[in-house]
Amino acid sequence: MKLLQHTYRRTVLGLLPVLLLGSLFSYWMIQYISYEEADEYLGYEMDRIVLYHQRYDQLPDDHRIAALFPDVALSQAFYRDTLILEPADNELVPYRELHFPLIHKGQSFVVVLRHLLPGRDDVVQGTVWIVLGLVFLIGLMVWLMLSGVNQRIWKPFYQTLHRLNAFKLSEPLPVLPVTDIDEFARLNTTLDRLLRKAKEDFRHNKEFSENLSHELQTHLAVMRTSMEQLLNQSNRDQREMEQLSRVYQSLMRLSKTQRSLALLSRIGNWEYEQAADVDMLRVVERTLRLFQEAIELRSLSLSQELHACVLRMDPGLADILVENLVKNAVKHNVDQGQIRVFLSDQCLCVENTGDASIENPQQLTRRYAKGKTGNMGLGLYIVQEICQLYGFRLEIQNLQNLYRFEVYFCSINN
């Protein structure tokens, strides 16, 4: 949820108790004003009647006396509420009454004046309309103020966020916007310092990785050449040849691991940015031809269903993605097993028979995951890293001695 939406929600939640108390206050105020006006009106009527009676010794012609009770003594005037049935609506209507004493020709009278009051339902309805009107006006003003103020105040923040999202460590440092808001200025200063430190660390790590990879590759090449020369010498016994062969195989695995780690480092450093339209159909066909001999040596049954598919990605990584999936299907298959390759514009699916002892197939994408035949290496981990780089989704399923590796391209195509 965006910050502005959080602001709206918190503002509304903060206004709810205020609106509730405001509704009760409005109801009480309407009631109070109604009684105040009614009592004031009745008081003026009483004074007019008493003054007219004192002057002319009779009641005025236009008087509005509701009732007159003779021979009743009353010490002082008082107000009270009453309900009177209204025949037209067949409901009780509230009235405010004023009772006051009057002596006419030596006889005591109690005069009753009456004034209509708004009904309780009318007061409630009026309160509701007032509160709804206030809610609408307050909500409109809050929305206009917050929208306008937030867009102006938070503009530097969103500019900073946009430049950070577009920033890559391999590119120059972004120029953060200048603002007169102290908090945003401190934020930009802190971010600039952190980005400079991160870029410097990135440069050092990249140089270290490149230097290490270069040095390892050089010495591994020398060692491999020397081992091949030793193996080609014919004056060695069987035991020495076996030992040299094991050393040579370990050396080849080390060389392969070095290349894989260097590849992972380059992927992590976003060095594969030469995106182009890659024909995945040709990539898959080329990879299957590459492993055709290995498939025939293990007597594997290959079935394929390939359709046209074009992706926007680095061509080298496209080859590595497909090669690692196919190589995994060949290497960790069973003799006389099966391989099925399916390609569409939405996904690449590679299935192979294999050991069913792995309960959680997703663990195969971890570095150096263990399988029944030993270490699984870095192949599937590299596949996962490539998928994360381009927003693909990798799914692995174990279906009773059948492993299914599916790479969905939907997120990038959409």
C-alpha positions in Angstrom: 0.0 0.0 0.0 1.4 3.4 -1.0 2.2 6.1 1.6 -0.6 8.4 0.4 -3.1 5.6 0.9 -1.7 4.9 4.3 -2.2 8.6 5.1 -5.8 8.5 3.9 -6.6 5.4 5.9 -4.9 6.7 9.1 -6.7 10.1 8.6 -10.1 8.4 8.2 -9.5 6.1 11.2 -8.5 9.2 13.3 -11.6 11.1 12.2 -14.0 8.3 13.0 -14.1 8.9 16.8 -14.3 12.7 16.1 -17.2 12.1 13.8 -18.9 9.9 16.4 -18.5 12.5 19.1 -19.4 15.2 16.6 -22.7 13.4 15.8 -23.6 13.2 19.5 -22.7 16.8 20.0 -24.7 17.9 17.0 -27.7 16.0 18.2 -27.5 17.5 21.7 -27.0 21.0 20.2 -30.1 20.7 18.0 -32.1 19.6 21.0 -30.7 22.4 23.1 -31.3 25.1 20.5 -34.9 23.8 19.9 -35.7 24.0 23.6 -33.9 27.4 23.9 -35.9 28.9 21.1 -39.2 27.4 22.3 -38.6 28.6 25.9 -37.7 32.1 24.6 -40.8 32.2 22.4 -43.1 31.1 25.2 -41.4 33.6 27.6 -42.1 36.5 25.2 -45.7 35.3 24.8 -46.1 35.2 28.6 -44.7 38.7 29.0 -47.0 40.1 26.2 -50.1 38.5 27.7 -49.3 39.6 31.3 -48.5 43.2 30.1 -51.7 43.4 28.0 -53.8 42.0 30.9 -52.3 44.6 33.3 -53.0 47.4 30.9 -56.5 46.4 29.7 -57.6 43.9 32.3 -58.3 41.3 29.6 -56.6 38.9 27.4 -55.4 40.0 23.9 -57.6 39.0 21.0 -54.8 37.2 19.1 -53.6 35.3 22.2 -52.4 31.7 21.7 -53.4 30.3 25.0 -53.6 26.5 24.8 -55.4 26.0 28.1 -56.8 28.0 31.0 -57.4 26.5 34.4 -59.5 28.6 36.8 -59.2 28.5 40.6 -55.7 27.0 40.5 -53.0 28.7 42.6 -49.5 28.7 41.2 -46.5 30.3 42.9 -44.3 30.7 39.8 -44.1 29.8 36.1 -42.6 26.6 34.9 -41.8 24.7 31.7 -42.5 21.1 30.9 -42.6 18.7 27.9 -45.7 16.9 26.8 -46.9 14.7 23.9 -50.2 15.3 22.0 -51.8 13.0 19.6 -51.9 14.3 16.1 -55.0 12.9 14.3 -53.6 13.5 10.8 -50.5 11.4 11.4 -51.9 9.3 14.2 -48.7 9.8 16.2 -47.7 11.6 19.3 -46.1 15.0 18.7 -43.8 16.6 21.2 -44.7 20.1 22.6 -43.1 22.5 25.0 -45.5 24.1 27.6 -45.2 27.1 29.8 -47.5 27.3 32.9 -47.8 30.6 34.6 -50.3 32.2 37.1 -52.6 35.1 36.2 -55.2 36.8 38.5 -58.2 38.1 36.6 -60.9 40.0 38.5 -59.8 38.5 41.8 -59.8 34.9 40.6 -56.6 32.8 40.1 -56.0 31.2 36.8 -53.2 29.1 35.4 -52.5 29.9 31.8 -50.8 27.3 29.6 -48.9 28.3 26.4 -47.7 25.6 24.0 -45.1 25.5 21.3 -44.3 22.7 18.8 -40.9 20.9 19.2 -39.1 18.9 16.5 -39.6 15.2 16.9 -36.8 13.0 18.0 -36.7 11.3 14.6 -36.5 14.7 13.0 -33.6 15.6 15.2 -31.8 12.4 14.4 -32.4 12.8 10.7 -31.1 16.4 10.8 -28.1 15.2 12.7 -27.4 12.5 10.1 -27.6 15.0 7.2 -25.4 17.5 9.0 -22.7 14.8 9.8 -22.9 13.4 6.2 -22.4 16.9 4.8 -19.5 17.5 7.1 -18.0 14.1 6.3 -18.2 14.9 2.6 -16.8 18.4 2.9 -14.0 17.3 5.3 -13.2 14.3 3.1 -13.0 16.4 0.0 -10.8 19.0 1.7 -8.6 16.4 3.2 -8.2 14.6 -0.2 -7.5 17.9 -2.0 -5.0 19.0 0.6 -3.2 15.7 1.0 -3.1 15.1 -2.7 -1.7 18.5 -3.5 0.6 18.8 -0.5 1.9 15.2 -0.7 2.6 15.5 -4.4 4.7 18.6 -3.8 6.3 17.5 -0.5 7.1 13.9 -1.5 8.2 14.7 -5.0 11.9 14.6 -4.1 11.4 11.3 -2.3 9.8 9.6 -5.3 12.5 11.1 -7.6 15.1 9.5 -5.3 13.3 6.2 -5.3 13.0 6.2 -9.1 16.7 6.8 -9.6 17.6 4.1 -7.0 15.4 1.6 -8.8 17.1 2.4 -12.1 20.6 2.3 -10.6 23.0 -0.6 -11.2 26.4 -0.9 -9.5 28.1 -1.2 -12.9 26.8 2.2 -13.9 27.8 5.7 -12.6 26.3 6.9 -9.3 22.9 8.5 -9.7 22.5 12.2 -9.1 19.9 12.5 -6.3 17.6 15.5 -6.3 18.2 18.7 -4.3 15.5 19.5 -1.8 15.0 22.0 1.0 13.3 19.4 3.2 15.8 18.5 5.9 14.6 14.9 6.3 14.9 14.2 2.6 18.2 16.0 2.3 19.6 13.8 5.1 18.2 10.7 3.4 19.9 11.7 0.1 23.2 12.3 1.9 23.0 9.0 3.6 22.1 7.2 0.4 24.8 8.8 -1.5 27.4 7.7 1.1 26.0 4.2 1.1 26.0 4.0 -2.7 29.6 5.2 -2.9 30.6 2.6 -0.4 28.7 -0.2 -2.1 30.1 0.8 -5.5 33.6 0.8 -4.2 33.1 -2.6 -2.5 31.6 -3.9 -5.7 34.6 -2.7 -7.7 37.1 -4.3 -5.3 35.1 -7.6 -5.3 34.9 -7.6 -9.0 38.6 -6.9 -9.5 39.4 -9.6 -6.9 37.1 -12.1 -8.6 38.5 -11.3 -12.0 42.1 -11.5 -10.8 41.5 -14.7 -8.9 39.7 -16.3 -11.9 42.5 -15.3 -14.3 45.2 -16.6 -12.0 43.4 -19.8 -11.3 42.7 -20.3 -15.0 46.3 -19.7 -15.9 47.7 -22.1 -13.3 45.0 -24.7 -14.0 45.9 -24.6 -17.7 49.6 -25.2 -16.9 48.7 -28.0 -14.5 46.4 -29.6 -17.0 49.0 -29.5 -19.7 51.6 -31.0 -17.4 49.2 -33.8 -16.3 48.4 -34.6 -20.0 52.1 -34.9 -20.7 52.6 -37.2 -17.7 49.6 -39.4 -18.7 51.0 -39.7 -22.3 54.3 -41.2 -21.0 54.3 -44.9 -21.5 57.0 -45.9 -18.9 54.7 -45.8 -15.9 53.1 -48.7 -14.1 49.3 -49.2 -13.7 49.2 -47.8 -10.2 50.9 -44.6 -11.1 48.6 -44.2 -14.1 45.6 -44.6 -11.9 46.8 -42.0 -9.4 47.6 -39.6 -12.2 44.2 -40.2 -13.8 42.5 -39.4 -10.5 44.5 -36.2 -10.1 43.7 -35.3 -13.7 40.0 -35.9 -13.2 40.0 -33.7 -10.0 41.9 -31.1 -11.9 39.2 -31.1 -14.7 36.5 -30.9 -12.1 38.3 -28.0 -10.4 38.6 -26.2 -13.8 34.9 -26.7 -14.5 34.0 -25.4 -11.0 36.2 -22.4 -11.5 34.4 -21.6 -14.8 31.0 -22.1 -13.1 31.9 -19.8 -10.2 33.2 -17.2 -12.5 29.9 -17.4 -14.5 27.9 -17.0 -11.3 30.0 -14.0 -10.3 29.4 -12.3 -13.7 25.7 -13.0 -13.4 25.6 -11.6 -9.9 27.5 -8.5 -11.1 25.0 -7.9 -13.9 27.6 -8.2 -16.5 25.3 -9.9 -19.0 23.4 -6.9 -20.4 23.8 -7.5 -24.1 20.2 -8.5 -24.6 19.0 -9.6 -28.0 16.2 -11.5 -29.6 17.2 -15.2 -29.1 15.6 -18.0 -31.2 15.1 -20.6 -28.4 14.1 -23.2 -31.0 17.5 -23.1 -32.6 19.2 -23.1 -29.2 17.4 -26.2 -28.0 18.0 -28.0 -31.3 21.7 -27.1 -31.2 22.0 -28.3 -27.6 20.3 -31.6 -28.3 22.7 -32.2 -31.2 25.6 -31.4 -28.8 24.5 -34.1 -26.4 23.3 -36.6 -29.0 26.4 -38.8 -28.6 26.0 -38.9 -24.8 22.4 -39.8 -25.1 23.2 -42.7 -27.5 26.0 -43.9 -25.2 23.6 -44.3 -22.3 20.8 -45.7 -24.6 18.4 -43.0 -23.6 15.1 -42.5 -25.3 14.7 -38.9 -26.5 11.3 -37.3 -27.4 10.9 -33.7 -28.3 8.1 -31.3 -29.1 9.5 -27.9 -30.1 7.7 -24.8 -31.1 8.8 -21.3 -32.1 9.9 -19.2 -29.2 11.8 -15.9 -29.2 13.1 -14.3 -25.9 14.9 -11.1 -25.2 18.0 -12.1 -23.3 21.8 -12.6 -23.5 22.5 -15.3 -26.2 25.3 -16.8 -24.1 23.1 -17.2 -21.1 20.4 -18.7 -23.2 22.8 -21.4 -24.3 24.0 -22.0 -20.8 20.4 -22.3 -19.5 19.4 -24.9 -22.0 22.7 -26.8 -21.9 22.6 -27.1 -18.1 19.0 -28.5 -18.2 19.8 -31.0 -20.9 23.1 -32.0 -19.3 21.4 -32.5 -16.0 18.8 -34.7 -17.7 21.5 -36.8 -19.3 23.9 -37.0 -16.4 21.5 -37.9 -13.7 19.3 -40.2 -15.8 19.2 -44.0 -15.5 20.5 -46.3 -18.2 17.9 -46.8 -21.0 15.9 -44.0 -19.4 13.8 -41.3 -21.0 14.3 -37.7 -21.8 11.4 -35.4 -23.0 12.0 -31.8 -24.2 9.0 -29.5 -24.7 9.3 -25.9 -25.9 6.6 -23.3 -26.5 6.4 -19.5 -26.4 5.5 -19.8 -22.7 7.9 -22.3 -21.2 10.7 -24.8 -21.6 10.2 -28.2 -20.1 12.8 -30.9 -19.7 11.8 -34.3 -18.2 14.0 -37.2 -17.4 13.8 -40.5 -15.5 15.9 -40.7 -12.3 16.1 -41.6 -8.7 12.9 -41.0 -6.7 14.6 -40.7 -3.3 14.7 -36.9 -3.3 11.7 -35.8 -1.3 12.0 -32.1 -2.0 13.1 -31.5 -5.6 13.5 -27.8 -5.0 16.6 -28.5 -3.0 18.3 -29.5 -6.3 18.8 -25.8 -7.1 21.0 -25.3 -4.0 24.7 -25.1 -4.4 26.3 -28.5 -4.5 23.0 -30.3 -3.6 23.5 -34.0 -2.8 21.9 -36.7 -5.0 22.1 -40.5 -4.8 25.0 -40.4 -7.3 26.9 -37.8 -5.3 27.3 -34.0 -5.7 24.9 -32.4 -8.1 27.3 -29.5 -8.9 26.3 -26.0 -9.8 24.3 -26.6 -13.0 20.8 -26.2 -11.7 21.9 -23.4 -9.3 23.2 -21.5 -12.4 19.8 -22.2 -14.1 18.0 -20.7 -11.1 20.3 -17.6 -11.1 19.6 -17.0 -14.8 15.9 -17.4 -14.2 16.0 -14.8 -11.4 18.1 -12.5 -13.6 15.4 -12.4 -16.3 12.3 -12.9 -14.1 11.6 -16.4 -15.3 10.0 -18.9 -13.0 11.7 -22.3 -12.4 9.5 -25.2 -11.2 10.8 -28.7 -10.3 8.6 -31.7 -9.8 9.3 -35.4 -8.8 6.6 -37.6 -10.4 7.5 -41.2 -9.5 11.0 -41.6 -10.9 10.4 -38.8 -13.4 11.8 -35.3 -12.8 10.3 -32.4 -14.6 12.1 -29.0 -14.9 9.9 -26.2 -16.2 11.1 -22.7 -17.0 8.2 -20.3 -17.5 8.8 -17.2 -19.6 5.4 -15.6 -18.9 6.7 -12.8 -16.6 9.1 -11.4 -19.2 6.9 -11.8 -22.2 4.1 -10.1 -20.5 
